[in-house]
């Protein structure tokens, strides 16, 4: 796969005469994409589907990449795939009809209330890690935390009496986010019933959610876990940890929560970002129109 990337880079340098800066940008973007695909054991580009490209962009977004950089990466992928198709090196160009990844275009679908319930109920009680995984899913949906923030939670960050978790977000900024009774209950059961066993090898580890090896769960592991449980729950939408964050915000907004409050809980510096992450339920829009418009 990397050989094809290098072949393409030679082509754009010689045949198209791109500037050194553009060539360097293509090289960086495509090597990043190629490495991501190889990390997921996608050995050939013909095995790549549109969903893989979307997952890659979401992964980059979660890593802090700005929308402009995401747009540039998709452009590089589209030009690369077009080249491969022209050279008869690719059977179908799955990137051909993809739009520029404006933020709302690459966000995952919002889960319905019923889908959330199915997802939260998907860990099997007979599983040895049932208590941890159930607490994890409950925490994700109850708090709207980013995947990196959940991975970074420590035991001391959960304040049961006050009903909130403390997290360190982007820019090393600390914020406090409320969590509901259901999530607190699942966390308490996990902390009392399973975490002491998981921490047996390294009792000094302070991470809230642990692996069998007594280490903190990674972002990648959390990503895979949520995808796996979504499959168990029969959810066919494209889903990631960000799906639960997006659903958290959207469900709060749909039930009347002020946008400023949602902004605070999500940890957004700019309310414009919150407006993009959330969407207004059409039924709620209609109800507001009927209530307040003089000729409704």
Buried (B, 14 or more C-beta within 10 A) or exposed (E): BEEBBEEBBEBBBEEEEBEEEBBEBBBEBBBBBBEBBEEBEBEEBEEBEEEBBBBBBBBBBBEEBEBEBBBBBBBBBBBBBBBBBEEEBBEEBBBEEBEBBEBEBBBBBBBEEEBBEBBBBBBEEEEEBBBBBBBBBBBBBBBBBBBBBBBBBBBEBBBEEEEBBBBBBEEEEEBEBBBEEEBBBBBEBBBEEBBEBBBEEEEEBEBBBBBEEBBBBEBEBBBEBBBEBBEBBEBEEBBBBBBBBBBBBBBBBBEEBEBEEBBBBBBBEEEEBBBBBBBEBEEEEEEEEEEEEEEE
